[in-house]
Amino acid sequence: MPVSDTFKLTVICFTLSLACNFQYGFSATYLNTPVDEFKRYLNTSLEKRGVAMTENTYNWIWNLIANIWFIGFFGGIWLGPFLNDKYGRKFGFIIFNGTNMIASLLRFLAILFYLPELLFIGRLVASISTAITYQSLIMFLQECSPTHLRGAMSFTSEISFGVCCLLGMFAGMDFIFGKNLKLLLGFAVVPSIVAFIVLFPMPETPKFLYIVKKDKKAATKSINFYHGKSADVSTVLHQIGLEAEKDLQSNSSVREILTNPYLRKALLLSCLALQNTLALSSLLLLSTDLLKHNNLDSGIAKWFSVGMTAAYAIGTIFGSPFVDKYGRRPMLLFFSTFNVIVLLFYVIFAAMESHISFIKYGCLLCFVIYGFNYGFGVGSIAWFLSSELVPQRHRSLMQSMTSAINTVILIILTFTILPLFSLIKAYVFLILYIIPSSFGIVILYVYLPETKGREIYQIVEELKSKKSRRVINAEEKFETEESDIN
């Protein structure tokens, strides 16, 4: 693929990613750093109604506003398969970027008129819409990219998400918009409008057009748009056709996924991969509060929350060139294991803080290292892995099921982490993140196939095998050595 075509595809993928992930990344972090200003906003809002705000009242309202995101996201997850499979990836992407634009306006009006209910509704609408657009995005990136660039192009989602998280975290600092919530949530309206507009020129993915719509002419135009005029269209269509031939039925179902052994295996592996994303999701929302619980100054906690997010964004940029070079499996396993160790050190440092005061700064360092490792080799791979393990007709529903399971677990964790933290301090990380992730990594090591540079039908054949990845590696090594001898 010529450099010019690769560059064009990269720009297209970044444009698609930003259209989804501005809302996703900004919403994940804009509540984090200006937490004190939001508390004042809620207090003023209640005072205007003649209601006094107690600490208990604040905790309930704040938990509802912060965590409604995950509940709405869970609901949106189940709309994705219907829209993406029936109308295409582009339809849902455009429609729900439009509702995201409305959600951004509602959040701004909520601050302007001191109506926390509108903030709640705006965040709910944004979460439902983002769940759908994120599913559309992953399938867009997977289905419009050549096989040899599939990993790198999928990484554009995580890079853009990391950058948008950093933007949301940084914008909430006191010296930018943190002291003026009207500006913080007002400026977010403009990118939402731009994200809605830029999607219209993008064609539907070639795989959807060829496999689902049976439209070879439109699929050819789509391949030329995404792969460039120099693309070998007949070869690409042949590979897409092979994927379709291996799985001839038309519709997927939850029952089929749960009763078919290889699909059930793909679901389990995808969920275990996403297990390693849970800690960062909580940290992006709560890191400032958690660090303040470690007796760190509020200003330092805010800056290191920004630093953790910056490290995450930088990690995604550095990790992108390696995913198609070294593969998904080794990167996911290595960096997930590394992050479990980092969280373990955080627990140790937090536990020792009462005896050795300066060691609390080790907690800051752990969060920054965790963010970089996550961006480099965990986040993006874990989120697009489910799309690489199953054929076209199962892809949308599989992604919904894995995301739904992950979101339910995340809702439970985000609602329990602060109450548990007040009871058992940083040891909560052992129970919620470290031990579950450790078990998951062991299972991934045994059964997760490598997907780098392989067509989907080849990956499916390996999943259908009852052999572990270790046995398959040994057999492949033996066959290679035997071939060399001959």
SEKOLVO-766523 format. One record per residue (C-alpha): x negated, y negated, z. Coordinates in pm, whole numbers, always signed. Layout:
residues N
       X       Y       Z
       X       Y       Z
...
//
This chain:
residues 486
       X       Y       Z
      +0      +0      +0
    -162    -333    -104
    -259    -576    +171
     -13    -837     +40
    +277    -591     +65
    +169    -480    +414
    +153    -844    +522
    +499    -913    +376
    +647    -611    +555
    +485    -719    +883
    +640   -1067    +850
    +980    -913    +775
    +956    -679   +1075
    +851    -963   +1306
   +1142   -1173   +1180
   +1387    -889   +1249
   +1230    -828   +1590
   +1245   -1190   +1698
   +1608   -1215   +1583
   +1694    -949   +1841
   +1431    -989   +2108
   +1448   -1362   +2175
   +1779   -1302   +2351
   +1659    -976   +2508
   +1324   -1106   +2636
   +1451   -1446   +2747
   +1747   -1293   +2932
   +1516   -1047   +3109
   +1304   -1323   +3261
   +1472   -1666   +3276
   +1611   -1587   +3623
   +1270   -1485   +3762
   +1049   -1791   +3810
   +1315   -2061   +3876
   +1483   -1848   +4144
   +1481   -2136   +4397
   +1641   -2377   +4149
   +1916   -2125   +4070
   +1981   -2094   +4444
   +2028   -2472   +4465
   +2256   -2459   +4159
   +2476   -2193   +4319
   +2485   -2388   +4647
   +2593   -2708   +4467
   +2854   -2517   +4266
   +3014   -2380   +4584
   +2991   -2714   +4766
   +3190   -2878   +4484
   +3469   -2632   +4569
   +3439   -2688   +4944
   +3280   -2348   +5008
   +2971   -2308   +5226
   +2708   -2072   +5091
   +2563   -1822   +5339
   +2263   -1601   +5269
   +2497   -1304   +5230
   +2715   -1494   +4981
   +2410   -1594   +4781
   +2280   -1236   +4769
   +2612   -1105   +4640
   +2651   -1375   +4372
   +2287   -1349   +4267
   +2302    -970   +4242
   +2616    -991   +4029
   +2467   -1247   +3790
   +2131   -1070   +3762
   +2255    -712   +3736
   +2563    -765   +3517
   +2308    -754   +3234
   +2251    -382   +3282
   +2622    -303   +3312
   +2703    -495   +2992
   +2406    -337   +2818
   +2540      +7   +2910
   +2877     -78   +2753
   +2717    -215   +2436
   +2507     +97   +2393
   +2818    +303   +2308
   +2942     +59   +2045
   +2613     +84   +1855
   +2654    +431   +1699
   +3004    +354   +1565
   +2894     +28   +1402
   +2550    +142   +1284
   +2666    +472   +1137
   +2988    +350    +977
   +2900      +0    +858
   +2521      +8    +848
   +2240    -138   +1051
   +2275    -489    +907
   +2646    -537    +987
   +2616    -499   +1364
   +2288    -692   +1365
   +2450   -1000   +1212
   +2787    -989   +1392
   +2639    -949   +1738
   +2365   -1204   +1684
   +2661   -1435   +1626
   +2809   -1341   +1964
   +2465   -1388   +2121
   +2471   -1742   +1988
   +2806   -1797   +2163
   +2668   -1640   +2484
   +2377   -1887   +2484
   +2623   -2176   +2455
   +2833   -2039   +2745
   +2526   -2021   +2970
   +2439   -2382   +2889
   +2796   -2498   +2964
   +2785   -2303   +3292
   +2492   -2514   +3411
   +2631   -2837   +3269
   +2967   -2808   +3452
   +2854   -2607   +3759
   +3058   -2300   +3665
   +2872   -1984   +3776
   +3159   -1780   +3628
   +3053   -1895   +3279
   +2694   -1798   +3356
   +2821   -1454   +3453
   +3036   -1422   +3138
   +2760   -1554   +2911
   +2513   -1306   +3053
   +2768   -1023   +3014
   +2841   -1111   +2649
   +2468   -1143   +2575
   +2394    -802   +2728
   +2665    -621   +2529
   +2555    -790   +2206
   +2185    -730   +2267
   +2241    -358   +2331
   +2390    -329   +1983
   +2135    -549   +1804
   +1846    -367   +1974
   +1967     -31   +1844
   +2006    -182   +1498
   +1654    -326   +1521
   +1484      +4   +1611
   +1655    +181   +1322
   +1571    -106   +1086
   +1202     -86   +1178
   +1193    +295   +1157
   +1386    +322    +832
   +1243     +35    +629
    +875    +119    +695
    +651    +365    +504
    +561    +672    +712
    +198    +568    +760
    +305    +226    +898
    +609    +337   +1096
    +437    +313   +1434
    +272     -24   +1375
    +592    -180   +1239
    +793     -42   +1532
    +539    -208   +1761
    +652    -549   +1630
    +962    -505   +1846
    +757    -471   +2164
    +522    -755   +2066
    +813    -992   +2006
    +987    -877   +2325
    +669    -938   +2525
    +626   -1284   +2374
    +991   -1374   +2444
    +963   -1244   +2801
    +658   -1466   +2845
    +848   -1758   +2695
   +1138   -1706   +2939
    +903   -1668   +3235
    +690   -1968   +3138
    +989   -2191   +3055
   +1115   -2130   +3410
    +802   -2275   +3570
    +857   -2596   +3765
    +643   -2814   +3539
    +837   -2711   +3225
   +1213   -2645   +3264
   +1220   -2476   +3605
   +1343   -2792   +3779
   +1603   -2863   +3510
   +1829   -2566   +3439
   +2021   -2765   +3176
   +1707   -2784   +2962
   +1608   -2424   +3043
   +1932   -2274   +2914
   +2004   -2550   +2661
   +1688   -2496   +2457
   +1778   -2124   +2420
   +2079   -2214   +2203
   +1864   -2324   +1906
   +1663   -1999   +1859
   +1991   -1806   +1888
   +2134   -2001   +1594
   +1816   -1944   +1387
   +1819   -1571   +1469
   +2175   -1546   +1337
   +2092   -1720   +1008
   +1767   -1540    +911
   +1932   -1196    +895
   +2153   -1263    +592
   +1881   -1222    +321
   +1767    -884    +464
   +1898    -580    +269
   +2028    -265    +438
   +1766      +4    +512
   +1681    +242    +223
   +1751    +553    +432
   +2103    +442    +521
   +2177    +345    +161
   +2043    +670     +15
   +2153    +926    +277
   +2481    +778    +401
   +2602    +556    +117
   +2459    +776    -161
   +2364    +455    -343
   +2035    +524    -521
   +2029    +188    -700
   +2073     -13    -379
   +1820    +211    -200
   +1566    +144    -477
   +1612    -233    -440
   +1574    -199     -62
   +1250      -1     -99
   +1111    -266    -336
   +1206    -540     -89
   +1048    -376    +216
    +759    -175     +62
    +680    -419    -221
    +703    -397    -599
    +405    -160    -609
    +592    +105    -406
    +621    +456    -549
   +1001    +456    -531
   +1051    +812    -659
    +819    +955    -390
    +989    +757    -113
   +1333    +868    -230
   +1209   +1228    -249
   +1090   +1216    +114
   +1421   +1062    +224
   +1602   +1333     +30
   +1406   +1607    +208
   +1517   +1469    +543
   +1879   +1474    +427
   +1853   +1829    +289
   +1728   +1965    +622
   +2044   +1844    +798
   +2344   +1853    +567
   +2631   +1789    +811
   +2774   +1439    +809
   +2854   +1340   +1168
   +2676   +1370   +1498
   +2849   +1420   +1834
   +2760   +1418   +2202
   +2870   +1781   +2224
   +2637   +1888   +1943
   +2341   +1709   +2100
   +2405   +1867   +2440
   +2463   +2221   +2306
   +2195   +2237   +2035
   +1865   +2345   +2197
   +1627   +2133   +1988
   +1850   +1823   +2014
   +1881   +1874   +2388
   +1502   +1902   +2403
   +1464   +1577   +2206
   +1709   +1406   +2446
   +1515   +1523   +2752
   +1178   +1416   +2610
   +1315   +1075   +2507
   +1462   +1017   +2854
   +1138   +1118   +3024
    +944    +881   +2801
   +1181    +598   +2900
   +1134    +691   +3267
    +799    +514   +3236
    +967    +186   +3136
   +1181    +147   +3447
    +926     -21   +3671
    +850    -301   +3425
   +1221    -374   +3375
   +1253    -429   +3750
    +930    -629   +3771
   +1032    -866   +3490
   +1344    -952   +3689
   +1213    -940   +4047
    +831    -973   +4051
    +832   -1322   +4207
   +1060   -1205   +4491
    +857    -887   +4546
    +527   -1076   +4565
    +678   -1325   +4811
    +772   -1024   +5026
    +400    -938   +5024
    +339   -1271   +5208
    +209   -1444   +4897
    +271   -1814   +4839
    +572   -1889   +4615
    +358   -2082   +4365
    +100   -1803   +4339
    +380   -1545   +4303
    +532   -1741   +4014
    +198   -1783   +3835
    +111   -1417   +3864
    +456   -1320   +3743
    +378   -1525   +3435
     +31   -1364   +3426
    +182   -1014   +3436
    +416   -1101   +3149
    +130   -1260   +2951
     -80    -945   +3004
    +214    -740   +2880
    +248    -952   +2564
    -128    -938   +2499
    -122    -561   +2552
    +144    -515   +2282
     -70    -709   +2033
    -383    -505   +2110
    -193    -174   +2110
     -27    -223   +1771
    -328    -127   +1550
    -395    +190   +1753
     -55    +360   +1746
     -93    +485   +1387
    -462    +560   +1441
    -459    +764   +1764
     -94    +871   +1773
    +207    +827   +2000
    +149   +1130   +2223
    -203   +1054   +2357
    -130    +683   +2402
    +198    +738   +2586
     +54   +1006   +2816
    -270    +821   +2895
    -124    +479   +2967
    +180    +617   +3153
     -56    +811   +3382
    -276    +504   +3424
     +26    +295   +3526
    +137    +551   +3785
    -210    +518   +3940
    -186    +136   +3928
    +150    +141   +4110
      +2    +377   +4367
    -275    +124   +4434
      -9    -148   +4466
    +160     +55   +4740
    -175    +105   +4917
    -265    -265   +4900
     +82    -372   +5019
     +68    -125   +5310
    -277    -248   +5418
    -187    -619   +5390
     -76    -645   +5752
    -421    -519   +5865
    -644    -685   +5602
    -482   -1011   +5491
    -686   -1080   +5175
    -603    -737   +5027
    -256    -867   +4939
    -419   -1029   +4634
    -478    -678   +4507
     -99    -658   +4458
    -125    -945   +4210
    -400    -769   +4018
    -200    -444   +4006
     +99    -619   +3847
    -120    -781   +3580
    -298    -453   +3496
     +37    -274   +3490
    +175    -529   +3242
    -120    -490   +3004
    -117    -109   +3013
    +257    -102   +2959
    +234    -327   +2654
     -64    -143   +2507
     +63    +212   +2513
    +395    +271   +2692
    +681     +33   +2613
    +712     +33   +2237
    +636    +405   +2196
    +888    +508   +2461
   +1167    +301   +2304
   +1126    +414   +1943
   +1035    +777   +2019
   +1396    +903   +2013
   +1433    +779   +1654
   +1135    +987   +1544
   +1247   +1314   +1701
   +1580   +1367   +1522
   +1725   +1348   +1167
   +1915   +1050   +1028
   +2266   +1152   +1131
   +2171   +1198   +1499
   +1947    +893   +1526
   +2196    +630   +1637
   +2380    +850   +1886
   +2057    +993   +2028
   +1928    +642   +2083
   +2255    +547   +2254
   +2249    +848   +2483
   +1887    +798   +2590
   +1942    +424   +2640
   +2263    +489   +2836
   +2093    +735   +3071
   +1802    +496   +3113
   +2036    +203   +3181
   +2236    +392   +3446
   +1912    +477   +3627
   +1795    +116   +3589
   +2122     -20   +3735
   +2081    +207   +4038
   +1717    +103   +4083
   +1772    -272   +4046
   +2060    -267   +4293
   +1861     -65   +4548
   +1503    -188   +4516
   +1540    -509   +4724
   +1748    -352   +5006
   +1507     -57   +5021
   +1208    -291   +5002
   +1333    -470   +5314
   +1352    -133   +5493
   +1040     +55   +5382
    +843    -218   +5202
    +630    -119   +4901
    +675    +253   +4973
    +995    +212   +4773
    +777    +231   +4460
    +677    +586   +4554
   +1039    +700   +4568
   +1181    +507   +4272
    +895    +506   +4022
    +574    +693   +4103
    +705   +1041   +4190
    +973   +1060   +3912
    +729    +934   +3648
    +464   +1185   +3756
    +701   +1479   +3707
    +810   +1339   +3370
    +454   +1298   +3244
    +379   +1666   +3317
    +678   +1778   +3108
    +587   +1537   +2826
    +233   +1676   +2826
    +364   +2030   +2776
    +639   +1971   +2516
    +610   +1631   +2343
    +519   +1664   +1973
    +295   +1420   +1789
    +494   +1209   +1540
    +213   +1005   +1384
    +206   +1026   +1004
    +469   +1301    +994
    +806   +1307    +822
   +1109   +1355   +1045
   +1191   +1702    +911
    +838   +1820   +1006
    +880   +1692   +1362
   +1221   +1859   +1390
   +1070   +2195   +1289
    +820   +2169   +1575
   +1094   +2078   +1823
   +1288   +2385   +1717
    +986   +2598   +1808
    +985   +2731   +2165
    +610   +2694   +2187
    +451   +2423   +2398
    +243   +2150   +2238
     -69   +2298   +2399
     -10   +2636   +2227
     +60   +2464   +1893
    -261   +2263   +1925
    -457   +2582   +1992
    -302   +2754   +1691
    -372   +2455   +1465
    -732   +2445   +1587
    -773   +2820   +1522
    -627   +2788   +1169
    -861   +2498   +1093
   -1167   +2686   +1215
   -1064   +2999   +1022
   -1018   +2790    +708
   -1364   +2636    +753
   -1521   +2982    +788
   -1349   +3107    +475
//
